[in-house]
Amino acid sequence: MALLMLGFGCITYSLIIFDDLTMKKAITLLFFFAISLILVSCKEKPKSALVKQAIKNIKTDTAKKDAIKKIVITDPDLKNLVDSINSFLLAYDTLSVFNEYDTKSSKIPKSFLDSANYDNSSQAKGKISGNIPIKYYQAQILNMLGRLIMDKHTVEYKLENLLNTEYISLVHSDDGRLYNLSIDEKTGGSYRSSLSIIHYRAENGKVYNDIPQTDGSDGYTSSFSHDGYGVIHTIKTPKGTKYLLEGSVMGCNTCVGNYIDLLSFKKDVLVSDFSVSLDTREGDGQLFYDEKEKSIYVDYVTDDIHPECDCNLSTNSAESTADNKDFGQKCSCVFKFDGNTFIQQKRKIRSKRKTII
């Protein structure tokens, strides 16, 4: 706009002091100047990386929602099951352990309420504490998800096209065979635990599922990470495909847990070929996989959680609590994929006085 005003000013001045021929040239010049300025101003400005990522996320989310709307499920029983799961996920998303809910409007069967531990003061008011509907919906969702991934018709569809991923975390491998589904456990504590399901569709047509099971103490157990995964990498080998799964969880207000599992399908079962985890205070460390180099890198500082630089990442024992003379050492470990599993390649300890390899 400033350039346009300056151009107009210069040309207007020329109109005042010069003759008609000069005036015609000035008008022509003004016309082309205005057109050029408009074209420049209309040119799309370069977007920052954050803006590009935000636009990509919006397009991806829109595509997911459109896919759920457009997918046609031919089997009526499967369609009803999928609709029920998505409805329960939507309702579960609204629940909080810190709230109370009306016993009648919650639509929880009396048999479940009778088996739950009531807060007498809340029960007298016709209310139930938030943990009761949370436990009920968890059980129903896990049960229905189990039925879904065991249904013979489900393999005809991509799970991301059946489930509303706005209310359930879903990641899958590039080949579309290995899935991880997880929901927030909603404990209300600083430990942000999840409930995680593994679903695998083997090349031979076999299907393997790992679904959390009750442990008899109002909790759940899983064969793999209880808290789910955020990324699944595919590693091709001469003996078949392996999958490297990365995940993390907030363990307490100052605790961050990171973990990696290497899985493969053997004799119709998913097995772990390698696993490593790292717990740190306030993220004072890192554990990550470099896909290009096929290496796992670990960096951390010795503290009350990991008092030693041992690359086995052994955690603290009661005996080592008092001896903190080695706390503050910087430790680095590298594990390299050898075609079957990960082998430790390097170990480095850095202190103020010396470096040990």
N, C-alpha and C positions, 0 to 999 in steps of 0.2 A: 504493500500500500504506500509506503514511504517513497519507493522508487517511482511508482505511478504518479504521485503528486509532484515529485521533482521533475519528471518528464514533462508533465503538463505545464509546469512553471516555465521551464526553458523554452518550450515551443510557443507558449503564449507571449513571452517576451519577444521572440523572433517575429511574431505576427505584428507587433506594435511598431517595430523599428525598420522592418524590411518591406519590399514591394510585393505586388500580387504574385509574381512568379515564386518568390521565396515563400509566400503564404501557402501556395499550393503544395510546394515541397514539404513544408512544415506539417500540413494537414496529413499528407501521405505518411510522413514519418511518424506522426502521432498514432495513426491507425495501426501500422505494423508494430509499433512499440506496445500498444495496448493489447494486441493479439498475442504477442510473445510473452507478455507478463501474465496473461490469463493462463496460457499453456504451462508456464513454469509453476504457477500457483496450484494448478490442478494435478500436477505430477505427484504420485503417491510418495509420501515421506517414508524413509526406511524405518522399519519397526525394530525395536529392541528385542533381544532374545527372550526377555520375560513376556513381552506383549505377544510375540509369536507363539510361545508356549501356552499362554492363556487362551489364544484363539484356537490352537490345536486341541486343548482340553475341552473347550466349548463344543467344537465340532465332533470330537470323540464322544462326549456325553450325549449329544443330540443323536448321533448315529446309533448309540446303544439303545436309547429310548425308542427310536424309530424301529430298530430291529425287533424289540420286544413287542411293539404294536403290530408289526407286519408279519411276524412268524405265524405260520399256520400249523397247529398241532392236530394231526389227523386222528389220533387215538383219544376218544372222549375221556377215558379215565386219567390218562396222562395230563390232559388239558386241565381237568378239575384239580388234580394234584398240584400242578404248577400255579394255578390261580390261588389255591389255598396257601401255598408257601409264600407267595408274594404278598398276600394279605396279612399273614402272620408276621412277616418281616417288617411291614409298614407299621403294624401295631406295636411290635417289639421295640422299634426305634423310638417310640414316644415314652417308654417306661424309664423310671428312675428309681434307684434303691432308696432315695431320700424322700420320696413321695408316699402318700397313702392313697388307696383306691377303694371305691365303693364295692362291697362284696357282690351286689346284684349286677351292676353295670359291667363289672369286669368279665362276666360270662365264664368264670372258671368253675368247672364241675365241683359239686359238693364233696365228692370223694377225694379230690385233690386237696381241697381246703381242709378237710378233716385230717388228712395225713400231714399237713403242714403245721409248723409251730406258730401258733397265733401269739400276737401281742395282745394280752387280755384287755388292756386299756383301749386299744384300737378296735378290737372285736366288739366291745360294748357299744361303740359308736357306729357299728355297721361298716367298719373300715378294715382294710388289710394293709400291712406294710408292703413297700414296693418290692422287696425281695421275693414275695410269694408269687405274684404274677410273672416276675422275671424268670423264676425257676420253671413255672408252668410253660411259658412260651418257649423257653430254651428246649425243654423236653419235646414239645410238639414240633418245633422247627427241626431239631436234629433227627427226630423220627421221620418226618416227611422228607427231609433231604436224603436220608438213608434209603427210603423207598424210591425216591427219584433216581438216584445214581445206580440202584440195583434193577430198575425197570428195563426190560429188554429193548423198549422203544427209545429210550433216552439217548443211546449212542447214535441215533439218526440226527441228533441236533447238537449244536454247540451250546454248552451250559450258559455262556454269556448271552445267548439269545433267548433263554428261558427264564433266567432269574433277573430280578431288578437289582442291578449292581450298585444302585444308589444306597441300598440298605444292607448289602452283604459284600464283603471283600472277596474278589475273585481274581486269581491270576492263573495263567496257564503257560505251558511250554510252547515254543514256536511251532512244533509239529502237531499241536492240539491234542496230545495224548495224555499229558499229566496236568491235573487241575488241583488247586488248593482253594478251598472255601473257608471263610472264617467270619465269625460274628463277635462283637464285643461281649465279654462275659458280664459286664455291668455290675461288678462287685462294689463299686463306689469307693474303693481304696486307691492308694497311690500306685499300686501294681495294676497296670492296665492290661489284664489278662484277656485272652480270647479263647474261643472254642473253634477248633480247626478240623477240617475234613480233607482227606487225600482221596482223589479219584483218578484211576489210571486205566486207559484203554490200550491194551497191548496190540501189537501187529497181528498176533494170532487170533484175535477176537476175544481173548479173555479180558475180564474186567476185575480190577483190584480196588477195594475200598478200605479206607481206615477211618472209622467213625468213632468219636469219643464215647467212652463207656463210663457209666457211673462207678465210682470207686468205693461205694458203700459209706462214705462220710460226707455226703452232700456235695461231692465234687466229681471231676471227670479225669480220665486217663486216656492217653493216646500213644500209639507206637512211635510217632514222630513228634515234632514240636507241637506242644499244646497251644502255643500262641500264634501259629500260622506263619506264612511266608509272604514276602513282598515281591520277590523276583524269582523266576525259574529260568536257568540257563540250560541249553541243550549241548551236550558234548558227544560228538560222534566218535566211535572207536571201531576197530576191526571186528570186535566181538559184540557190537551192539551199541545202543544209545544209552548214555548215562545223563542224569539230570542233577544239576547243582542248584540247590535252593538256598536263598539268603533271606534272613528275617531279623527283626529287632523288636524289642519290647521295653517299655518303661517299667522298671522293677520296683522303684520307690521314687521319692521326690528327687533324689540325687543319683539314682542308679539307672544305667542303661545297659541292656543286654543285647548282644549281637551274636548270631549263630549261623552256621553254614552246614548243610547236609548234602552228601553226594549219594544219590539213589540209583539203583538199577533193578531191572525186572529179571528175576531168576526163579525158575521152576514155579511160575504163576504167582510169585510173591514179590513185592517191592522190598528190597533190602538196603541197608545202609552200608556203603563201602568206605565212607569217611565222614567224620563230623568234628567240628571245632566250634567253640563258643568263647566269648569274651564278655565279662561283666566289668563295667568301669564306673567310676564316680564322675557324674556330670559330663559324661562323654569324653573323659580324658584318655582316649585311645581309639583305635579303629581296627576293624576287621572287614576286609573286602576281597572280592574276587576280580582279577583282571582277566577278562574274557580273551583278549588278544594274546596274552602271554600264558594263559592257562595256569595262573599262579594265584595263590591265596596269600595275602599280606596281613600281618598282625603287628600292631604297634601299641604299646601300653607302658604305663609307669607303675612300678611296684608300689603297693599300698596295702591296706588291711584286707582287701579282697584277693589280690594276687601278690603275695609277699616275696615271690621269687621269680627270676627270669629262667623258666625251665622249658618254654615252648610247648609243654604239655598243658599249660594254662591251668595248672592245679590251683584250686581256690584255697582260701584261708582255713586253717585248722585251729582248734582251741589252743594248742600248744604254742603256735607261732604268734599269737596276738601280742604278747608282751615285748617281743624282740622286733623292733622296727628300725634297726640300724641301717638296713639296706633299702628302706623305703625311699622312693624318689629316683630310683634307677630307671633309665629309659631302655625299654626292651623291644627288639624287633625280630620277627620270625618270618620266614618265607617257605611256603609249601608248594612244590611243583608237581603238576599232573604227569604221571609216568605212563599213561595209557590205560591204567586200571584204577589207581587211587592217587592220593597226594602224599608225596614224600618230603620230609623236611630237608631243605637245601641250605638254609643259613640261620644262624642265631647271632645276634649282636646285643651286647650290653654296653650302654654308655653311662658313665658316671662323671663326676667332676674331675676325677684323677686319671682315668684310663678307659680304653675301649677294649673289650674282650670279644673275639670272634669265635 
